[in-house]
Every structure is written in structure tokens, then in C-alpha cells.
Amino acid sequence: MVSAVAFLPGTASARPAAMPDAPASVSASASDASSMSYVVNVRPGKGSSERAKKAIAKAGGDVVIAYDKIGVIVVHSANPDFAKTMRKVKGVDSAGATRTAPLSAQTDNALESERPLTAAEAKAAAGKASAGQDELEPLQWDLPAMKADKAHEVSLGSSKVTVGVLDSGVDDTHPDIAPNFDRRASASCLGGVPVQKNDAWRPVAGESDHGMHVAGTIAAAKNGTGVTGVAPGVKVASLKVAEPATGMYYTEAVVCGFVWAADHGVDVTNNSYYTDPWLFNCKTDADQKALVDAVGRAAKYAERKGAVNVAAAGNAKTDLAQDEILDESSPDDTTPVPRTVKTADCLDLPSQLPGVVTVSATGAKNIKASYSNYGDGVIDITAPGGDSTKYQAPNPPAVDGRILSTLPGGKFGYKGGTSMASPHAAGVAALLKSTHPHASAARVKALLYRQADAMACTKPYDYDGDGKVDAVCEGGRNKNGFYGVGMADALDAVRK
């Protein structure tokens, strides 16, 4: 699964396999064996879409769905020159392939950094829980790191606020998720088409549990058992955008997720992934420009409708503020070809889009996690994402340096990554929206940044203690490349 889960030392790499009972998505039918998926971007409005559809048919394309409100059309075509042909059509702003592999020939690039909670740990934690704590809360060092435990004494957040999890599926039968699940705002967006029938947002056998972990961090209910979310009184919705068999987050699904969230009153979206198959999408490349346009339009539409979009910064321990970055992992659905990208032209989608809150990760010792990307002017805010216990061990009774949260089937487990930091920040944004129900997305973001606890650069930054500087932080105490404006503050979010 291509996401913002870090691969930490001493952990296993898991590669979820496609299971025979996994339902085929819109993008994987047998008839599409030689087809590719495309986005065609035109001026918003039904008239523009209708005119473009005629040219699409003439070029050998089949329209899957048209998002007229933002002028994005999802198309399948077996014509290898389809995008090139469409880019010459009057009224088409951009057009490009959303992947480099045919629809039926995707591959799995899963990286996981996790371990399940043991029965012994659960029993020990339950014995140490104090009055008002859920049974496993003593293991959640991340909550006091951002004052969420204190915030819960004031407010758990409002049930009128919904956070949309654009990710793999969420198991809404889990005891910690069921009380706060928003079915109305949930859907599967695989292939770019929203589907609610048969609880399509749920994970299937063999699917990544990534989205489930994220959902619990945001809104696991404070009900006396299990774990506690950052905003345990708000609702959480599942917007399934990761292919179950491959873990790929393709443009058409991401566009669908943002638009669905916008049209169903979602107040905050969490985006713990980058849009495949390109780690960075370069506007100087005709195909990739179309992907930037499509996802950018969808994210902007969601924000215009009131959603605060929060995203993970990534786990390559890379300075994203450099002029040039070597990308050795793209495209990740076929054979990667190393390339040097110019950061002025190339974006990580959606985290580097204008208006998106970009979140770096800290560990239990309150310094940048070993894997977390950084960059002065790129990182907006930081939050707990966990780190190797070897590098940043938590204080007892917590036992693991990673983040404990929900897993499908009523289970719990640890993961580490900026994927885990982003939902912490999204949870604080949800608390802010609860406190200020009429605030615009811009206002919620302004409060999120203003209330953050400033964190000075960590100098020297030597996370493994070998005497060598592992990264250089640039900027001042109030805004820098490691922590942005600082640690997201849950307590201030519920009282100011």
C-alpha cells in the first residue's frame, strides 16, 4: 500500500494479497484488460462536459463518470494516443493517464510498520487505567503529547462534526468506531465512482487496515473500553479510495473522495497517502499536469464547501524544500525510473496543494520522527506519528513508540508514520469545528495554526545517537521546517 506509513527498524514488511472474495472495483473489469484510465479536465459546467464527451467518444474513450461541478471527467480507453488526442481538443484544459499499468495489471507495493496489541499488554493497560480513561488509554502516549487527555475533560467534540477518512476501508462494526460512524457520508470511491450499496466502504479480506487505524486515531469512542480518539465525540466517515488488491490511491478515486465529502457535509478530510503512481506530479509533464489539475480542483471544491483538508507529509525523511529531489520510486505501478524533479514544478498530491494542511510527525520524545519528511515553508504543523521505540521510547505505562489504534474485527495495533500524525491534526481540526460550528475552513485552519504550541528546531538532530547529524532544521521557533507552527493543541481547541 502506497501511503504515509513509515517502515521502521525492526518491523516487518507486509504485502497484502488479493483475495478471491475481494469485489472487483470499477477499474478492474475483465473487459478493461488493455484499457487505461484517464482524467480529462474541462471548464466546470454540464455544457462543457457534454461537448467534451463527443470528442472523448470519437477518440475511443468511454466515460466512467463526469464531475461537472469541477470539470473533471473520468475515462477508460484502449487508445494509446487518447490523452494526446484529447489535449488538442478545443475546451480541454488538460488530459492524462492516471496510471502507467493497464487497469487489470496493477501490482502491490505495500509497506507496513505495525504489530498487533498483545493480550498481556491489554491486560496490563486495563489495570492501570484511571477513572474516566478507556482501558487501553494508558498506552496512548500520543494523547497527552498534544493535551488531548486534558481536552476531553472539557469536551469530546460535537456529533454534528464529521471527519472523512480518504483511505482504505473502515470497519464500522468495531466497538470503538460504531458509536461515531457516519453512514450517510460514507462510500467506496474505487474507480472514481461513489458506491454505498452493501456497505461498500468496509474493508474486504486481504485489504490494508490502514484506514481503520486512521479512523480510530481521529474518533475512537470514549466508552470505557479500547482506545480513545483525539476527538471521541465527533463522527467519522469512510471514503474508500485505496484499491483493496494493490493498495494504490489513484487520481480518479481521490477526486471522487473529495467531491463526495464536499457534497455530504464533511467538515474535515484526512489524507494519509500520496496519489499514485507518481510520488511527485510534475506540471511540466502533460499527463501529470492533468492529475494535479484534477486532484487540485477536487480538493479546492471540498474546501469551498467548508472542509479542512489535512494530509501527511510523507516518510522519506526528505527535505521537501530543496530545489531538486531524486525520485527513485515512480511510477510505482510498473517499473520505477529514477528521475530528478524540480520542487517548484512537482507536487506531492494532495499534501502540497494550496490550502491543504501538511503534517509532519513526532515521536514519544517530542522530536521529529526519524522517517518524517520536513521542509521550511512546506510543513504547516506537527503531531504525534510515532517512531521506533529504540529511538523514541515512551514513558511508562506506555510500552511502544508507535501509535496504538483500532484495527478491523474489533482488534487494536500499533503503526508509525506521518499517516498517523495527520489524523491527530485532523482530530484537533474537528475539535475546533465543534467549538466554532459556524467557522469557515479558513477560520478553522487559522485557529489550528494560531493555537499550536511553538517548537524550536531540534539542533543538533541525531535521532539514533551515533554522533552524526541526520537532518538540518531551518527556520525560527514560531515556524520551521521540522514542526511548522508547532504541535497541534487539542486543549486550546476546545476552550478558545
C-alpha positions in Angstrom: 0.0 0.0 0.0 1.4 3.3 -1.1 0.7 5.6 1.9 2.3 7.5 4.6 3.1 4.6 6.9 6.7 4.5 7.8 8.9 1.4 7.6 10.7 1.5 10.9 13.7 -0.5 12.0 12.9 -3.9 13.4 9.5 -4.2 11.8 8.2 -6.5 9.1 7.1 -5.5 5.6 3.7 -6.9 4.9 2.3 -7.3 1.4 -1.5 -7.9 1.5 -2.5 -10.3 -1.2 -5.5 -10.0 -3.5 -8.2 -12.4 -2.1 -10.7 -14.3 -4.3 -13.7 -12.7 -2.4 -12.4 -9.2 -2.8 -15.0 -7.4 -5.0 -13.8 -6.1 -8.4 -13.8 -2.3 -8.5 -14.9 -0.2 -11.4 -11.3 0.0 -12.6 -10.6 -3.8 -12.8 -13.1 -5.4 -15.1 -12.1 -8.2 -17.5 -13.0 -6.0 -20.5 -10.5 -3.4 -19.5 -7.5 -5.8 -19.9 -5.8 -3.4 -22.3 -7.5 -0.2 -21.2 -6.1 2.7 -19.3 -7.8 5.2 -17.0 -7.7 8.9 -17.8 -8.9 12.2 -16.5 -10.0 14.9 -18.9 -10.3 18.4 -17.4 -12.6 21.0 -18.9 -14.3 24.2 -17.8 -16.8 23.4 -14.9 -20.4 23.0 -16.0 -22.6 20.5 -17.7 -22.3 22.1 -21.1 -18.5 21.8 -21.2 -18.7 18.1 -20.2 -21.3 17.3 -22.8 -19.1 18.9 -25.6 -16.1 17.0 -24.3 -17.9 13.7 -24.3 -18.4 13.8 -28.0 -14.7 14.2 -28.5 -14.0 11.5 -26.0 -16.1 9.0 -27.9 -14.5 10.0 -31.2 -11.1 9.4 -29.6 -12.1 5.9 -28.5 -12.9 6.7 -24.9 -15.7 5.5 -22.6 -16.9 8.0 -19.9 -17.0 6.4 -16.5 -18.2 9.4 -14.6 -18.3 13.2 -15.1 -17.9 15.6 -12.2 -19.5 18.6 -13.9 -19.1 20.8 -10.8 -15.3 20.8 -11.1 -15.0 19.9 -14.8 -13.2 16.5 -14.3 -14.2 13.5 -16.5 -13.0 10.0 -15.8 -12.5 8.0 -18.9 -11.4 4.5 -19.9 -9.7 4.0 -23.3 -7.6 1.4 -25.1 -6.3 4.0 -27.5 -2.7 4.6 -26.6 -2.9 8.1 -28.1 -6.1 9.0 -26.2 -4.6 11.7 -23.9 -2.5 13.2 -26.7 -5.6 13.4 -28.9 -7.8 15.0 -26.2 -5.2 17.6 -25.4 -5.7 19.0 -28.9 -9.5 19.3 -28.4 -10.9 22.9 -28.0 -12.1 23.4 -24.5 -9.9 20.7 -22.9 -7.6 22.2 -20.3 -5.6 19.1 -19.7 -5.8 15.3 -20.1 -3.7 12.5 -18.9 -3.4 8.8 -17.8 -3.9 8.2 -14.1 -1.6 5.2 -14.1 1.1 3.5 -16.1 -0.3 0.0 -15.9 -3.4 -1.3 -17.6 -6.4 -1.5 -15.4 -6.1 -5.2 -14.9 -2.4 -5.3 -14.3 -1.7 -3.5 -11.1 0.9 -4.5 -8.6 1.2 -4.4 -4.9 3.8 -2.1 -3.2 2.7 -2.5 0.4 4.8 -1.3 3.2 3.5 -1.7 6.7 5.0 -0.8 10.1 2.9 -2.4 12.6 2.3 -5.0 15.3 -0.9 -6.2 17.0 -1.5 -5.4 20.6 -0.8 -8.4 22.7 -3.3 -9.8 25.3 -0.7 -9.3 28.0 -0.3 -5.6 27.1 -4.0 -5.1 27.0 -4.5 -6.7 30.4 -1.7 -4.7 32.0 -3.0 -1.4 30.5 -6.5 -2.1 31.7 -5.2 -2.5 35.2 -3.5 0.9 35.1 -6.4 2.9 33.6 -7.6 5.6 35.9 -11.2 6.8 36.4 -12.5 8.3 33.1 -9.9 6.5 31.0 -10.7 3.9 28.4 -8.9 0.5 29.1 -6.1 1.0 26.7 -5.6 4.7 27.1 -2.6 4.3 29.4 -0.7 3.0 26.3 -1.6 6.1 24.3 1.3 8.4 25.0 0.2 10.5 21.9 -2.9 11.9 23.6 -1.0 13.8 26.4 1.6 14.9 23.9 -1.0 17.2 22.3 -3.1 17.7 25.5 -5.9 15.7 24.2 -6.4 14.0 27.5 -7.0 17.4 29.1 -9.2 18.5 26.3 -11.5 15.5 26.9 -12.2 16.9 30.4 -13.7 19.9 28.7 -15.3 18.5 25.5 -15.2 15.3 23.4 -16.3 17.2 20.3 -19.6 17.5 18.6 -21.6 14.7 16.9 -22.6 17.3 14.3 -19.0 17.3 13.0 -17.8 14.6 10.6 -14.3 13.8 9.5 -13.9 11.9 6.2 -11.2 9.3 6.0 -9.9 9.1 2.4 -8.1 5.8 2.7 -8.6 2.0 2.7 -12.0 0.8 4.2 -13.2 1.4 7.7 -14.9 -1.4 9.7 -17.9 0.4 11.2 -18.8 -2.6 13.3 -15.8 -2.1 15.6 -17.0 -1.3 19.1 -14.8 1.9 19.2 -16.0 3.1 15.7 -19.7 2.1 15.6 -20.9 4.8 18.0 -19.4 7.5 15.9 -19.8 6.3 12.4 -21.5 8.4 9.8 -23.0 6.0 7.2 -24.7 8.8 5.2 -21.3 10.4 4.4 -19.5 7.1 3.7 -18.9 5.5 0.3 -16.5 3.5 -1.8 -14.9 5.6 -4.5 -12.9 2.9 -6.3 -12.6 3.6 -9.9 -13.8 7.2 -9.4 -17.5 6.2 -8.9 -19.2 6.5 -5.4 -21.0 3.4 -4.2 -22.8 2.9 -0.9 -24.6 -0.3 -1.6 -23.7 -3.3 0.5 -21.6 -1.2 2.9 -19.0 -0.8 0.1 -16.8 1.4 2.4 -15.9 -1.6 4.6 -12.5 -3.4 4.2 -12.6 -6.8 2.5 -10.4 -9.8 3.1 -6.8 -9.1 2.4 -7.3 -5.3 2.3 -5.0 -3.0 4.2 -6.1 -2.0 7.8 -4.5 1.5 7.3 -7.8 3.4 7.0 -9.2 1.7 10.1 -6.1 2.7 12.2 -6.5 6.3 11.0 -10.2 6.4 11.8 -9.6 5.2 15.4 -7.0 7.9 16.0 -9.5 10.5 15.0 -12.7 9.4 16.6 -12.5 6.2 18.6 -15.3 6.5 21.1 -14.6 7.2 24.8 -16.8 4.4 26.0 -14.8 2.7 28.8 -13.1 0.1 26.5 -10.5 0.1 23.8 -8.7 3.3 22.8 -9.7 6.9 22.8 -9.6 9.1 19.7 -8.4 12.7 19.6 -12.0 13.8 19.1 -14.0 10.9 20.5 -17.3 12.8 20.2 -17.3 13.6 16.5 -18.4 11.4 13.6 -16.1 9.6 11.2 -16.9 8.7 7.6 -15.2 6.1 5.4 -14.3 7.3 1.9 -12.6 4.2 0.4 -10.1 5.4 -2.2 -7.4 2.7 -1.9 -7.6 -0.4 -4.2 -8.1 -3.5 -2.0 -5.8 -5.7 -4.0 -3.0 -3.3 -4.6 -3.3 -0.5 -2.0 -3.0 2.1 -4.8 -4.6 5.5 -4.4 -5.4 6.6 -8.0 -6.4 10.1 -9.1 -10.0 9.2 -10.1 -10.7 7.7 -6.6 -9.2 10.6 -4.8 -11.2 13.1 -6.9 -14.4 11.1 -6.1 -13.5 11.1 -2.4 -13.1 14.9 -2.1 -16.2 15.6 -4.1 -18.3 13.1 -2.2 -17.0 14.6 1.1 -17.9 18.1 -0.1 -21.4 17.2 -1.2 -22.2 15.3 2.0 -21.2 17.9 4.6 -17.9 16.5 5.7 -16.1 19.1 7.9 -12.5 17.7 7.8 -10.8 15.3 5.4 -7.8 13.2 6.4 -5.4 12.2 3.6 -2.7 9.8 4.8 -1.4 8.8 1.4 0.1 10.2 -1.8 -1.7 9.9 -5.1 -0.2 7.0 -7.2 1.6 6.2 -9.3 3.8 9.3 -9.0 5.5 10.4 -5.8 5.7 13.9 -7.3 3.4 15.0 -10.1 5.2 17.5 -12.3 3.2 20.2 -14.1 5.8 20.2 -16.8 4.6 16.7 -17.8 1.3 16.7 -19.8 -0.1 13.6 -18.1 1.0 14.5 -14.6 -0.3 18.1 -15.1 -3.8 16.6 -15.7 -3.6 14.8 -12.4 -2.5 17.9 -10.5 -5.4 19.8 -12.1 -8.0 17.1 -11.2 -7.0 16.5 -7.6 -6.4 20.2 -7.1 -9.9 21.1 -8.4 -11.5 18.4 -6.1 -9.6 19.5 -3.0 -10.4 23.1 -3.7 -14.1 22.3 -4.2 -14.1 20.5 -0.8 -12.6 23.5 0.9 -15.0 25.9 -0.7 -17.8 23.7 0.7 -16.3 24.1 4.2 -14.0 21.1 4.6 -10.5 21.5 6.1 -8.2 19.1 4.2 -5.4 17.6 6.3 -2.6 15.5 4.8 0.5 13.5 5.7 3.9 14.9 4.7 5.4 11.5 3.8 8.1 9.2 5.2 11.2 9.5 3.1 13.0 11.7 5.7 13.4 14.2 2.8 13.8 17.9 2.9 10.9 18.9 0.7 12.1 22.5 0.5 15.1 21.5 -1.7 15.2 22.9 -5.2 15.6 19.3 -6.6 14.7 15.9 -5.3 15.7 12.5 -6.6 12.6 10.3 -7.0 13.5 6.7 -7.4 10.1 5.1 -6.7 7.9 6.4 -9.6 5.9 5.1 -11.3 5.1 2.6 -8.6 2.5 0.6 -10.5 5.0 -0.6 -13.1 8.9 -0.3 -13.2 10.2 2.8 -11.4 12.5 5.0 -13.4 14.8 7.3 -11.3 14.3 11.0 -12.1 15.3 14.3 -10.6 12.3 16.6 -10.0 12.2 20.3 -9.5 10.1 21.1 -6.5 8.9 24.3 -8.0 7.1 22.3 -10.7 6.4 19.0 -9.0 3.9 18.3 -6.1 3.1 15.5 -3.7 -0.6 15.1 -4.1 -2.6 16.1 -2.1 -0.3 17.3 0.7 1.4 20.1 -1.3 -1.7 21.5 -2.9 -2.6 25.1 -1.9 -4.8 25.2 1.2 -4.0 21.7 2.4 -2.7 21.3 6.0 0.6 19.4 5.7 1.6 17.5 8.8 5.0 16.2 9.9 5.4 13.5 12.6 7.0 13.5 16.1 7.8 10.6 18.3 7.4 10.0 22.0 10.4 12.2 22.9 8.7 15.1 21.2 11.2 15.5 18.4 10.8 14.9 14.6 10.3 11.2 13.9 13.3 9.6 12.2 11.4 9.0 8.9 9.3 12.1 8.7 9.7 14.4 5.7 10.3 18.1 6.5 11.0 21.4 4.8 10.9 25.1 5.7 7.8 26.6 4.1 6.3 23.1 3.3 5.4 21.7 6.8 2.4 23.6 8.3 2.1 21.8 11.7 3.2 18.7 13.5 1.5 15.9 15.5 2.4 12.5 17.1 3.1 9.9 14.4 5.3 7.6 16.5 8.8 6.3 15.9 10.9 3.2 16.6 10.8 2.5 20.3 14.6 2.2 20.0 14.8 5.8 19.0 12.0 7.4 21.0 10.7 5.3 23.8 7.6 6.5 25.6 7.3 7.0 29.4 5.6 4.1 31.3 3.0 2.7 31.3 3.2 3.1 27.5 5.4 0.4 26.0 5.7 1.1 22.3 6.9 4.2 20.5 4.4 3.9 17.8 0.7 4.8 17.8 -2.0 2.5 19.1 -5.3 2.5 17.4 -8.2 0.4 16.0 -7.9 -2.5 13.5 -10.7 -4.4 11.8 -12.6 -7.1 13.6 -12.6 -5.4 17.0 -8.8 -5.5 17.3 -6.1 -3.0 18.1 -2.5 -2.5 16.9 0.5 -0.1 16.5 1.6 1.7 13.4 4.0 4.6 12.9 4.2 7.2 10.1 3.1 10.6 9.1 -0.1 8.7 8.2 -0.6 8.5 11.9 0.3 12.2 12.5 -2.2 13.6 10.0 -5.3 12.1 11.8 -4.1 13.6 15.1 -4.1 17.1 13.5 -7.4 16.3 11.7 -8.9 15.4 15.1 -7.8 18.8 16.5 -9.4 20.5 13.5 -12.6 18.6 14.3 -12.5 19.8 17.9 -12.1 23.3 16.6 -15.1 23.0 14.3 -17.0 21.6 17.3 -16.1 24.7 19.3 -16.7 27.1 16.4 -19.6 25.4 14.5 -20.1 28.3 12.1 -16.4 28.8 11.3 -15.2 28.6 7.7 -12.5 26.2 6.7 -10.1 29.2 6.5 -11.0 30.2 10.0 -10.6 26.7 11.4 -7.1 26.5 9.8 -6.2 29.9 11.2 -7.1 28.8 14.7 -5.3 25.5 14.3 -2.1 27.3 13.4 -2.5 30.1 16.0 -3.2 27.7 18.9 -0.3 25.3 18.1 2.4 25.1 20.7 5.6 26.5 19.1 8.5 24.1 18.9 12.0 25.3 18.2 14.3 23.4 15.8 15.9 20.3 17.2 19.7 21.1 16.9 21.6 19.0 16.5 19.1 16.4 15.2 20.7 13.0 15.8 17.8 10.6 16.3 19.9 7.4 16.6 22.6 8.9 18.8 25.5 7.9 16.6 27.0 11.4 16.8 26.1 12.3 13.2 23.5 15.0 12.3 20.7 13.3 10.5 18.8 16.3 9.2 19.1 20.1 9.4 16.1 22.2 10.6 15.7 25.6 9.1 13.5 28.4 10.5 12.7 30.0 13.8 10.9 29.0 17.0 7.5 30.0 15.7 7.8 28.4 12.2 10.4 26.0 10.9 10.9 23.1 8.6 10.6 20.3 11.2 7.5 21.3 13.0 5.8 24.1 11.1 4.0 26.4 13.6 4.4 23.7 16.2 2.4 20.9 17.9 -1.3 20.8 17.3 -3.0 21.7 20.6 -6.2 19.8 21.4 -6.9 21.6 24.7 -6.9 25.1 23.2 -9.1 23.8 20.5 -12.0 23.1 23.0 -11.6 26.2 25.2 -10.8 29.1 22.9 
